[in-house]
Amino acid sequence: MLKAAVVGVRHIGKVHCRYYQEIPDVELVAVCDLDQKLAEAAAQQFGVKAYTDIKALLAHEEIDVVSIATGGIENGSHHFEPAMIAIEKGKDVLVEKPLSNQLSEAREMIAFAQEKGVRIACNLNHRFAPAASKAKEWIDHGNLGSLLYVNMKLTIGNQNESTPWIHLRALHPHSVDVMRYFGGEIKRVQAFMTKAPGRKVWSTASINMEFASGAVGHLTGSYDMDNRHPIEQCEVAGTKGRFVIEDVYNEATFYPHHQSELTVIRNSVLTGMEGFNATFKNRLHTFVNEITLNVPPDEISGSGKEALAAQEVIETAIRSHQENGAVVEVKALKQERKK
Ligand SMILES: NC(=O)c1ccc[n+]([C@@H]2O[C@H](COP(=O)([O-])OP(=O)(O)OC[C@H]3O[C@@H](n4cnc5c(N)ncnc54)[C@H](O)[C@@H]3O)[C@@H](O)[C@H]2O)c1
């Protein structure tokens, strides 16, 4: 039985709690929030112990895996401290995205986890959907041939005006991760961004990408749309065919070249994903299974290292925009521990 704890339980942490409790071989033992009232309310809701300090939690409870669902600036500045404490104590950690809003901290977390030999995963939940797994199989089985392009669109409505880069750093770990999941390493980036009328942040972005494989791609991102409508579409094309995934998990269609018959995987009303939160469920299940099977830290799915790679692409896009749309090389992954 794996013993789990969740740190940060205002919104998303409670989704982690709910799904840990649904996994048969996991026991949710405790929750932690700096806000005592929130910690106690969540503890009562899930029937577990409440803490306001992760150090005390780890000192008093036997824990194997810790979810870090804190937020902060650009939804990521509060992850570093509790994640480093959990890693120091030798725990496997699942960190919400972005790992941190600062690349230097994200790099340090990955390096420290490596040093300690623990697994660090990120909640890159958009790839943890049956449609994405099937599409990955199509690529791996050669159904698409050599990849030519990966076109991604992730557009939601979010009026957050906290920093110029909130849209890029808080939302696009997901889209860039899905692009890398299908297309591999991204080598070069060129970005143009705009602010919707009245907005102070770069709320809509258009980003060209070149993959290490030679394939090309594009990301359209926005915080200026409406959440009532589809938010995501991913199209991947190769020399033998192409697929389109609609709205994360709703439908994946494979269009083989030179054939009229299509393959369509549709989310079932009765047995499919019951909503977006089910991506969290699949993601947590995968992490827990991988821990149970003792999968080595370097081989886990949706790893912290992959999240860091997506963040490197986002920061490169920001640089490109700052350099007036220059084509900028994505830096090789750096993991660094401060001396
Ligand atoms: N994967 C997804 O699809 C998805 C969707 C939405 C949000 N998120 C991510 O989930 C995370 C949490 O989002 P939220 O909206 O619940 O954030 P939030 O800011 O509403 O809540 C964070 C909570 O963490 C607590 N906290 C901060 N530092 C702490 C610490 N050191 N120890 C204990 N508690 C601490 C705060 O008191 C707060 O209650 C963010 O990183 C966000 O980007 C992911």
The ligand as an SDF file (V2000), in Angstrom:
LIG
                    3D

 44 48  0  0  0  0  0  0  0  0999 V2000
   -2.7570   20.2380  -14.3820 N   0  0  0  0  0  0  0  0  0  0  0  0
   -3.8180   21.0090  -14.5740 C   0  0  0  0  0  0  0  0  0  0  0  0
   -4.6330   20.7980  -15.4540 O   0  0  0  0  0  0  0  0  0  0  0  0
   -3.9940   22.1750  -13.6670 C   0  0  0  0  0  0  0  0  0  0  0  0
   -5.1560   22.9590  -13.7360 C   0  0  0  0  0  0  0  0  0  0  0  0
   -5.2470   24.0630  -12.8720 C   0  0  0  0  0  0  0  0  0  0  0  0
   -4.2030   24.3740  -12.0070 C   0  0  0  0  0  0  0  0  0  0  0  0
   -3.1000   23.5740  -11.9880 N   0  0  0  0  0  0  0  0  0  0  0  0
   -1.9680   23.8570  -11.0770 C   0  0  0  0  0  0  0  0  0  0  0  0
   -2.3000   23.4410   -9.7720 O   0  0  0  0  0  0  0  0  0  0  0  0
   -1.5580   24.2320   -8.8270 C   0  0  0  0  0  0  0  0  0  0  0  0
   -2.5040   24.6740   -7.7340 C   0  0  0  0  0  0  0  0  0  0  0  0
   -3.5300   25.4390   -8.2690 O   0  0  0  0  0  0  0  0  0  0  0  0
   -4.6630   26.0750   -7.2990 P   0  0  0  0  0  0  0  0  0  0  0  0
   -5.5460   26.8490   -8.1980 O   0  0  0  0  0  0  0  0  0  0  0  0
   -5.2180   25.0330   -6.4420 O   0  0  0  0  0  0  0  0  0  0  0  0
   -3.7400   27.0790   -6.4340 O   0  0  0  0  0  0  0  0  0  0  0  0
   -4.1680   28.0160   -5.2070 P   0  0  0  0  0  0  0  0  0  0  0  0
   -3.2100   29.1430   -5.1910 O   0  0  0  0  0  0  0  0  0  0  0  0
   -5.6170   28.2920   -5.2180 O   0  0  0  0  0  0  0  0  0  0  0  0
   -3.8920   27.0860   -3.9290 O   0  0  0  0  0  0  0  0  0  0  0  0
   -2.6130   26.7580   -3.5330 C   0  0  0  0  0  0  0  0  0  0  0  0
   -2.6450   26.3950   -2.0670 C   0  0  0  0  0  0  0  0  0  0  0  0
   -1.3150   26.0160   -1.6880 O   0  0  0  0  0  0  0  0  0  0  0  0
   -1.0640   26.5200   -0.3810 C   0  0  0  0  0  0  0  0  0  0  0  0
    0.3880   26.6060   -0.1850 N   0  0  0  0  0  0  0  0  0  0  0  0
    1.2830   27.4440   -0.7640 C   0  0  0  0  0  0  0  0  0  0  0  0
    2.5310   27.1830   -0.3430 N   0  0  0  0  0  0  0  0  0  0  0  0
    2.4420   26.1610    0.5290 C   0  0  0  0  0  0  0  0  0  0  0  0
    3.3760   25.4370    1.3180 C   0  0  0  0  0  0  0  0  0  0  0  0
    4.6930   25.7220    1.2650 N   0  0  0  0  0  0  0  0  0  0  0  0
    2.9320   24.4560    2.1000 N   0  0  0  0  0  0  0  0  0  0  0  0
    1.5960   24.1670    2.1820 C   0  0  0  0  0  0  0  0  0  0  0  0
    0.6680   24.8150    1.4550 N   0  0  0  0  0  0  0  0  0  0  0  0
    1.0720   25.7940    0.6450 C   0  0  0  0  0  0  0  0  0  0  0  0
   -1.7830   27.8570   -0.3340 C   0  0  0  0  0  0  0  0  0  0  0  0
   -2.0580   28.2320    1.0040 O   0  0  0  0  0  0  0  0  0  0  0  0
   -3.0490   27.5400   -1.1460 C   0  0  0  0  0  0  0  0  0  0  0  0
   -4.1050   27.1310   -0.3240 O   0  0  0  0  0  0  0  0  0  0  0  0
   -0.9140   25.3580   -9.6260 C   0  0  0  0  0  0  0  0  0  0  0  0
    0.4490   25.0880   -9.8160 O   0  0  0  0  0  0  0  0  0  0  0  0
   -1.6260   25.3240  -10.9760 C   0  0  0  0  0  0  0  0  0  0  0  0
   -0.7790   25.6880  -12.0600 O   0  0  0  0  0  0  0  0  0  0  0  0
   -2.9880   22.5010  -12.7860 C   0  0  0  0  0  0  0  0  0  0  0  0
  1  2  1  0
  2  3  2  0
  2  4  1  0
  4  5  1  0
  4 44  2  0
  5  6  2  0
  6  7  1  0
  7  8  2  0
  8  9  1  0
  8 44  1  0
  9 10  1  0
  9 42  1  0
 10 11  1  0
 11 12  1  0
 11 40  1  0
 12 13  1  0
 13 14  1  0
 14 15  2  0
 14 16  1  0
 14 17  1  0
 17 18  1  0
 18 19  2  0
 18 20  1  0
 18 21  1  0
 21 22  1  0
 22 23  1  0
 23 24  1  0
 23 38  1  0
 24 25  1  0
 25 26  1  0
 25 36  1  0
 26 27  1  0
 26 35  1  0
 27 28  2  0
 28 29  1  0
 29 30  1  0
 29 35  2  0
 30 31  1  0
 30 32  2  0
 32 33  1  0
 33 34  2  0
 34 35  1  0
 36 37  1  0
 36 38  1  0
 38 39  1  0
 40 41  1  0
 40 42  1  0
 42 43  1  0
M  CHG  2   8   1  16  -1
M  END
$$$$
